Amino acid sequence: MGNLSRFLRAGPGPVGQADIITFVPLAEGEAVGMAFRGTYEHTVDDRGRVAIPARYRHEFVEGVVLTLGPEGCIEVYTPGGFAEMSDLVAAEPATTPEGRRSRRRFDAQSWDAELDRQGRILIPAHYREAAGLQGPVIIAGRRECLEIWNPELWAGELQAASSTGQARRG
């Protein structure tokens, strides 16, 4: 397993070329983290709770960190996953307005939560409002986190993702 690598997407390459992807070898003893994937239909109950898919509950025993995603969903991180993402967001120096704003958007809009005995998390009311979550929701894996979506917004996001994929191939 010494040759395992993780990758970081550095962004689009030159016009007409593929994205630039940088492979970073895993450090000695570093474990490959859980890759969240799949799509699940769940329901936010009248108290604002939603169940985490059973196959991933063990990943959240140390806690849950919620943040508002820029596309209108709620991102659900493990504490370690949130710390890694926060470090990436903090790549821009805090001495710049962009660095401070990115930190504010990500860190200041985060919320710590925990699983209850039934594997549910409580989504704060202001998060539910911002994401339009009431009743049925879609929980989608996005490798580094889970996302909780309003089903109509999710359908639009799938359409946008499909269009982006077709444009790249086309």
KESE-511483 format. One line per field, with one value per residue: x, y, z of N, C-alpha, C in turn; residue number from 1. Coordinates in pm, 1 decimal. Example, Ala and Ser with C-alpha at 12.3 -4.5 7.8 and 13.67 -1.06 7.14 Angstrom:
% KESE-511483
nX <- c(1319.0:1285.0)
nY <- c(-569.0:-225.0)
nZ <- c(780.0:708.0)
caX <- c(1230.0:1367.0)
caY <- c(-450.0:-106.0)
caZ <- c(780.0:714.0)
cX <- c(1320.0:1290.0)
cY <- c(-330.0:3.0)
cZ <- c(780.0:787.0)
num <- c(1:2)
END
This chain:
% KESE-511483
nX <- c(80.6:216.2:237.2:9.7:-182.5:-320.1:-531.7:-524.3:-724.7:-619.0:-737.8:-878.2:-707.1:-503.1:-692.1:-916.0:-793.0:-758.5:-845.0:-595.8:-434.8:-296.0:-96.3:-47.1:166.8:76.3:164.1:390.4:216.4:-18.5:-366.1:-610.9:-890.9:-1248.6:-1452.2:-1725.8:-2018.5:-2289.9:-2651.9:-2921.9:-3254.7:-3416.8:-3592.8:-3658.1:-3757.7:-4034.0:-3903.9:-3666.7:-3472.3:-3264.5:-3186.6:-2865.2:-2727.7:-2720.3:-2489.3:-2281.2:-2278.5:-2097.5:-1874.9:-1917.8:-1908.6:-1740.0:-1833.3:-2005.9:-1984.0:-2148.4:-2198.2:-2292.7:-2332.5:-2203.2:-2371.6:-2624.0:-2685.5:-2653.6:-2349.2:-2202.1:-1968.6:-1711.8:-1534.3:-1254.7:-1250.3:-1364.5:-1166.3:-955.1:-1066.1:-1104.2:-840.0:-763.0:-927.9:-811.9:-582.2:-533.1:-377.0:-453.2:-405.4:-504.3:-796.0:-948.9:-864.7:-955.1:-1231.4:-1291.0:-1241.0:-1434.5:-1671.8:-1657.4:-1563.5:-1690.6:-1954.4:-2013.8:-2132.1:-2137.1:-2246.9:-2410.0:-2459.7:-2770.7:-2913.7:-3053.6:-2915.7:-2947.4:-2912.3:-2946.9:-3055.8:-2987.1:-3240.9:-3199.1:-3024.4:-3182.8:-3378.0:-3220.2:-3133.3:-3367.8:-3496.1:-3735.4:-3933.7:-3910.4:-3574.3:-3261.8:-2976.2:-2654.0:-2348.0:-2030.5:-1761.7:-1559.4:-1740.7:-2083.9:-2379.1:-2673.3:-2970.2:-3239.1:-3488.5:-3571.9:-3373.3:-3158.4:-3222.3:-3189.2:-2916.0:-2807.1:-2876.4:-2724.1:-2466.9:-2461.8:-2480.1:-2239.6:-2055.7:-2112.5:-2042.9:-1767.7:-1688.9:-1773.9)
nY <- c(-119.1:113.0:268.2:410.3:694.2:1019.8:1263.0:1604.2:1840.1:2087.8:2274.4:2418.5:2332.2:2464.9:2635.3:2423.1:2193.8:1921.3:1923.0:2018.2:1788.4:1708.4:1465.3:1345.0:1171.4:941.2:991.6:802.7:563.0:706.2:705.2:619.0:813.9:789.4:768.7:938.5:842.6:789.7:821.8:915.1:897.0:1076.0:1208.6:1520.6:1563.9:1704.0:1831.4:1908.0:1718.9:1480.0:1161.5:1022.0:836.5:489.1:336.5:515.4:616.7:537.8:686.7:932.2:927.4:1072.4:1323.4:1584.9:1822.6:2090.3:2290.4:2564.5:2504.0:2648.3:2610.5:2585.5:2370.7:2173.3:2100.3:1813.5:1723.6:1509.1:1573.5:1564.8:1571.5:1821.4:1984.7:1936.9:2042.8:2304.8:2383.4:2383.8:2589.5:2794.5:2843.7:3076.7:3369.4:3511.9:3773.8:3894.2:4038.3:3844.9:3605.0:3638.0:3659.7:3408.3:3239.0:3334.8:3269.6:2992.3:2887.9:3052.5:3011.5:2759.8:2473.7:2283.1:1953.9:1652.5:1297.0:1146.0:877.2:736.5:781.1:1029.9:1376.1:1708.6:1972.0:2306.9:2564.6:2799.4:2702.3:2509.4:2676.1:2837.9:2646.0:2549.5:2323.2:2095.7:1837.3:1582.3:1504.0:1494.9:1308.1:1323.6:1173.7:1327.0:1259.5:1388.8:1471.4:1454.9:1573.8:1760.6:1804.2:2004.0:1845.4:1957.9:2149.9:1973.6:1824.3:2025.1:2072.5:1826.8:1837.8:2061.7:1959.0:1748.6:1889.8:2033.3:1822.6:1721.7:1942.7:1951.3:1715.1:1758.5)
nZ <- c(0.0:-2.0:-230.4:-271.5:-366.3:-319.1:-471.8:-572.1:-715.2:-917.1:-1073.9:-1379.2:-1678.1:-1948.6:-2205.4:-2371.3:-2285.3:-2050.0:-1694.3:-1456.8:-1260.3:-957.0:-812.5:-490.8:-292.2:-32.9:304.8:511.8:690.0:674.0:644.3:397.8:360.5:416.9:134.0:54.8:-108.1:-342.3:-347.1:-148.5:-30.1:213.0:502.4:649.0:972.3:1170.5:1374.9:1270.5:1226.8:1059.5:929.5:904.2:635.8:702.0:638.8:670.3:926.0:1126.8:1065.6:1175.6:1452.4:1615.5:1590.3:1405.3:1147.1:1013.0:725.2:514.9:178.2:-125.6:-344.3:-244.3:-81.8:223.0:362.3:503.1:722.9:861.5:1168.1:1116.3:834.7:792.9:904.6:726.0:487.5:570.5:600.4:331.0:236.4:375.6:237.5:95.3:203.7:527.2:539.4:319.5:160.9:22.3:140.3:404.4:358.1:243.1:457.3:638.0:501.1:501.5:761.4:960.2:905.2:989.8:1178.3:1469.0:1527.1:1644.4:1626.3:1715.4:1913.0:1721.5:1492.1:1376.8:1281.6:1405.5:1220.6:1220.6:1237.0:1079.9:886.0:761.9:651.5:476.9:293.7:197.1:307.7:392.1:490.4:244.3:148.6:-30.9:21.4:-70.6:-167.1:-178.7:-213.7:-19.7:168.8:287.3:125.8:184.2:22.3:-107.0:-289.1:-540.9:-595.8:-608.8:-837.7:-1029.2:-993.0:-1072.5:-1342.5:-1423.3:-1370.9:-1550.9:-1792.7:-1782.9:-1796.4:-2051.2:-2208.4:-2169.7:-2292.2:-2545.0)
caX <- c(0.0:303.3:231.8:-119.9:-176.6:-444.8:-512.4:-580.7:-755.5:-564.1:-820.9:-877.6:-582.5:-514.9:-816.0:-924.6:-724.2:-818.9:-804.9:-465.1:-452.7:-169.3:-99.2:34.8:178.5:39.4:275.6:402.3:117.0:-138.7:-476.6:-700.0:-1017.4:-1374.4:-1506.2:-1871.3:-2076.3:-2426.9:-2762.1:-3017.2:-3374.2:-3450.3:-3691.8:-3635.3:-3880.2:-4086.4:-3809.4:-3546.7:-3372.2:-3257.3:-3098.1:-2747.7:-2734.6:-2665.8:-2354.5:-2181.2:-2292.7:-1976.0:-1776.9:-1953.8:-1918.7:-1662.7:-1902.6:-2050.6:-1973.1:-2234.7:-2174.6:-2375.5:-2260.6:-2228.2:-2477.9:-2754.1:-2704.5:-2580.8:-2238.6:-2191.8:-1831.3:-1654.3:-1445.8:-1127.5:-1274.6:-1384.8:-1035.6:-880.9:-1125.2:-1076.3:-700.4:-760.4:-989.1:-718.2:-460.3:-515.5:-335.7:-551.2:-369.3:-572.6:-942.9:-1000.1:-837.2:-1047.8:-1367.9:-1309.1:-1250.2:-1565.8:-1775.6:-1650.7:-1552.7:-1788.1:-2088.2:-2018.8:-2207.1:-2108.6:-2365.1:-2376.0:-2562.9:-2845.1:-2911.4:-3112.9:-2831.2:-2995.5:-2853.2:-3038.4:-3013.0:-3040.2:-3350.1:-3150.2:-2967.5:-3295.9:-3436.6:-3128.1:-3123.5:-3502.3:-3518.3:-3855.7:-3985.9:-3815.2:-3444.3:-3166.2:-2842.0:-2564.8:-2206.7:-1942.6:-1629.0:-1506.9:-1849.4:-2220.2:-2453.6:-2817.7:-3030.1:-3379.2:-3496.9:-3579.3:-3238.5:-3075.3:-3251.5:-3121.8:-2770.8:-2776.1:-2885.8:-2605.9:-2349.3:-2471.4:-2448.1:-2096.5:-1986.3:-2131.7:-1965.6:-1625.8:-1665.8:-1823.4)
caY <- c(0.0:228.1:350.1:476.9:839.5:1094.1:1367.9:1736.2:1903.8:2222.4:2364.9:2394.0:2348.9:2559.4:2623.9:2305.7:2079.4:1866.7:1981.8:1981.0:1709.0:1684.5:1348.7:1361.7:1040.2:934.3:982.2:674.1:540.9:786.1:623.1:674.8:843.2:742.9:843.1:936.1:832.5:740.6:915.8:857.3:976.7:1079.8:1309.8:1605.2:1556.8:1833.1:1892.2:1947.9:1611.3:1391.2:1046.9:1001.3:699.3:392.3:290.4:617.8:667.1:513.2:790.9:1054.4:905.9:1177.4:1450.6:1626.0:1966.2:2132.1:2422.7:2592.4:2493.1:2761.7:2579.3:2582.3:2250.6:2170.8:2005.3:1740.1:1675.9:1458.9:1679.5:1560.9:1617.2:1965.7:2046.6:1932.1:2138.5:2437.4:2412.4:2419.1:2721.3:2889.9:2853.8:3219.5:3431.3:3591.1:3914.0:3946.2:4036.4:3717.3:3504.6:3658.0:3628.6:3263.7:3182.5:3370.7:3192.5:2850.8:2859.5:3125.3:2960.2:2616.8:2441.4:2150.3:1874.0:1514.2:1197.1:1095.5:730.0:682.3:816.5:1153.5:1503.4:1820.9:2079.8:2432.9:2622.6:2892.6:2621.9:2451.4:2784.4:2877.7:2538.1:2510.1:2184.4:2065.9:1710.9:1498.2:1558.9:1404.6:1308.5:1278.7:1167.6:1409.6:1212.4:1436.4:1500.6:1431.1:1696.3:1747.3:1889.4:2014.1:1763.4:2038.8:2204.1:1860.4:1795.2:2129.7:2051.6:1713.4:1888.2:2145.4:1871.5:1675.8:1984.7:2061.5:1703.9:1715.0:2050.8:1913.0:1608.2:1800.5)
caZ <- c(0.0:2.1:-350.7:-282.9:-376.6:-322.1:-569.8:-551.2:-842.4:-911.6:-1151.7:-1522.6:-1751.4:-2058.6:-2282.4:-2457.1:-2227.0:-1927.7:-1566.9:-1404.1:-1139.2:-891.2:-725.3:-372.4:-226.3:107.9:397.8:578.9:793.5:652.6:596.6:297.8:426.8:359.4:20.4:60.6:-241.9:-346.4:-329.2:-54.8:-2.2:355.0:535.8:765.6:1052.1:1213.0:1469.2:1196.3:1230.7:943.7:953.6:819.3:583.2:797.6:603.6:703.5:1063.3:1205.0:1034.8:1246.5:1596.6:1683.3:1572.9:1273.7:1122.5:903.4:669.6:398.3:52.3:-215.4:-440.8:-178.5:0.2:349.1:358.3:628.8:733.4:985.3:1218.0:1043.2:698.5:797.9:928.9:599.2:394.6:624.4:565.2:188.8:225.2:435.4:157.1:67.0:331.0:601.6:522.7:201.5:174.9:-27.8:242.3:516.8:313.9:225.8:592.0:693.6:434.6:536.7:905.0:1042.5:876.8:1022.1:1299.4:1521.9:1560.0:1679.0:1598.7:1829.5:1917.8:1597.7:1377.9:1316.9:1321.0:1409.0:1132.3:1273.7:1158.4:977.3:777.0:687.6:572.2:370.5:194.1:154.0:349.7:468.0:438.9:171.0:110.2:-93.1:79.3:-177.9:-135.2:-261.4:-177.5:108.0:262.8:239.8:101.9:202.3:-80.0:-143.4:-410.9:-663.1:-620.0:-647.9:-978.4:-1106.5:-984.2:-1160.6:-1479.4:-1445.8:-1375.8:-1676.7:-1898.4:-1774.3:-1846.4:-2196.7:-2269.9:-2166.9:-2390.0:-2673.4)
cX <- c(85.0:294.0:95.8:-99.7:-315.8:-425.8:-581.6:-604.9:-711.1:-646.3:-807.1:-739.7:-601.0:-641.2:-809.4:-854.5:-791.7:-773.1:-666.1:-488.9:-314.6:-183.8:-0.7:45.7:136.4:164.7:274.8:300.8:-11.0:-246.8:-554.3:-835.5:-1135.8:-1410.7:-1657.5:-1925.9:-2218.3:-2526.5:-2870.9:-3135.2:-3407.5:-3552.8:-3645.2:-3765.4:-3921.2:-3999.2:-3679.9:-3436.4:-3379.3:-3157.1:-2983.2:-2759.6:-2658.6:-2522.3:-2244.8:-2186.4:-2165.8:-1869.2:-1798.9:-1963.3:-1841.4:-1727.8:-1933.1:-2028.0:-2055.6:-2189.3:-2263.5:-2290.2:-2295.1:-2339.3:-2615.3:-2782.5:-2639.2:-2473.5:-2220.9:-2053.8:-1807.5:-1567.0:-1311.2:-1141.2:-1295.0:-1251.5:-951.5:-934.6:-1098.0:-932.4:-688.5:-818.3:-891.4:-589.3:-429.9:-482.0:-446.1:-520.0:-435.2:-724.1:-1002.9:-980.8:-931.4:-1190.2:-1389.4:-1319.3:-1387.3:-1676.0:-1774.6:-1654.8:-1661.6:-1930.5:-2097.7:-2086.0:-2172.3:-2239.2:-2316.9:-2492.3:-2638.0:-2843.7:-2970.5:-3033.4:-2875.3:-2912.6:-2963.5:-2979.8:-3071.9:-3142.5:-3298.7:-3082.2:-3079.2:-3360.5:-3349.2:-3122.9:-3261.0:-3537.1:-3641.4:-3913.5:-3879.1:-3687.1:-3363.7:-3034.5:-2751.6:-2421.2:-2128.0:-1797.2:-1584.8:-1614.7:-1980.5:-2283.5:-2602.1:-2883.5:-3181.6:-3390.9:-3503.9:-3444.1:-3143.7:-3097.0:-3184.5:-2971.3:-2728.5:-2778.6:-2762.9:-2479.5:-2346.6:-2432.7:-2298.9:-2016.1:-1997.1:-2050.5:-1817.1:-1594.2:-1686.9:-1737.8)
cY <- c(125.6:316.5:417.5:627.9:896.9:1202.9:1495.2:1796.4:2048.5:2321.6:2339.0:2416.5:2452.3:2531.6:2503.2:2183.2:2039.0:1944.4:1933.6:1907.1:1678.7:1564.4:1370.0:1226.3:1049.2:923.4:844.3:665.1:620.6:698.5:696.7:693.0:785.2:830.4:829.2:934.4:778.5:852.4:846.4:951.8:964.0:1189.7:1388.6:1604.1:1695.8:1902.7:1935.1:1843.1:1529.4:1280.5:1048.6:859.0:601.6:351.5:388.9:665.2:648.8:618.7:916.8:1037.2:1012.0:1314.0:1478.1:1776.5:1997.2:2269.1:2440.1:2585.3:2607.8:2736.9:2566.4:2457.5:2271.8:2063.0:1945.6:1674.3:1600.8:1571.8:1682.2:1609.9:1767.0:2037.1:2048.1:2034.6:2281.5:2478.6:2450.9:2558.8:2828.6:2904.4:2998.5:3288.0:3515.4:3740.0:3977.0:3946.9:3903.5:3606.2:3515.8:3620.8:3479.0:3194.5:3211.6:3286.3:3048.2:2827.8:2926.8:3074.9:2810.0:2596.7:2299.9:2080.9:1735.6:1423.5:1164.4:942.2:663.8:720.4:942.0:1271.9:1608.2:1930.6:2209.3:2496.3:2715.8:2819.5:2561.4:2556.0:2819.1:2774.4:2492.4:2367.1:2173.4:1938.0:1632.3:1573.7:1450.6:1419.8:1245.7:1277.4:1253.6:1382.4:1257.4:1467.6:1447.4:1567.5:1667.6:1851.8:1891.0:1935.9:1843.3:2099.5:2093.5:1825.7:1898.0:2112.8:1934.1:1755.9:1972.6:2060.6:1793.7:1766.3:2017.2:1944.8:1691.9:1822.8:2017.0:1806.9:1657.8:1882.5)
cZ <- c(0.0:-120.5:-370.5:-288.8:-362.1:-426.1:-527.7:-688.0:-831.9:-992.2:-1299.2:-1582.2:-1859.7:-2139.8:-2375.3:-2402.9:-2096.7:-1805.4:-1529.4:-1273.4:-1082.7:-799.1:-612.1:-305.1:-80.4:193.1:463.4:691.8:776.5:591.0:487.6:364.6:352.1:241.4:25.5:-81.1:-231.6:-321.3:-248.1:-36.5:145.7:377.1:657.2:844.8:1100.7:1317.3:1401.1:1196.9:1101.9:975.6:854.1:764.0:673.6:765.5:641.6:847.7:1146.2:1179.3:1118.6:1397.3:1675.9:1669.6:1426.3:1263.5:998.4:854.6:547.6:273.4:-40.6:-316.9:-376.7:-98.5:135.7:336.3:497.3:633.7:863.1:1039.2:1144.3:900.2:692.3:817.2:801.3:500.3:440.4:593.0:418.2:166.7:274.9:355.4:118.1:198.7:395.3:593.5:400.3:225.3:128.3:75.0:360.5:477.7:298.3:361.3:654.2:631.8:482.0:687.9:988.6:1019.3:902.1:1157.2:1341.9:1559.1:1602.7:1643.6:1727.0:1823.3:1793.9:1472.8:1305.6:1364.0:1321.1:1321.0:1186.4:1178.7:1049.1:861.3:692.7:598.2:452.4:258.6:144.1:189.4:437.8:408.9:364.5:134.8:39.4:-19.0:-24.7:-128.7:-232.2:-221.7:-38.9:211.0:206.2:216.7:122.2:113.1:-74.3:-274.5:-541.4:-697.0:-666.2:-795.2:-1069.0:-1106.8:-1071.5:-1306.5:-1513.6:-1456.7:-1506.4:-1793.8:-1901.4:-1830.4:-1997.2:-2266.4:-2274.1:-2271.9:-2532.8:-2756.3)
num <- c(1:2:3:4:5:6:7:8:9:10:11:12:13:14:15:16:17:18:19:20:21:22:23:24:25:26:27:28:29:30:31:32:33:34:35:36:37:38:39:40:41:42:43:44:45:46:47:48:49:50:51:52:53:54:55:56:57:58:59:60:61:62:63:64:65:66:67:68:69:70:71:72:73:74:75:76:77:78:79:80:81:82:83:84:85:86:87:88:89:90:91:92:93:94:95:96:97:98:99:100:101:102:103:104:105:106:107:108:109:110:111:112:113:114:115:116:117:118:119:120:121:122:123:124:125:126:127:128:129:130:131:132:133:134:135:136:137:138:139:140:141:142:143:144:145:146:147:148:149:150:151:152:153:154:155:156:157:158:159:160:161:162:163:164:165:166:167:168:169:170)
END
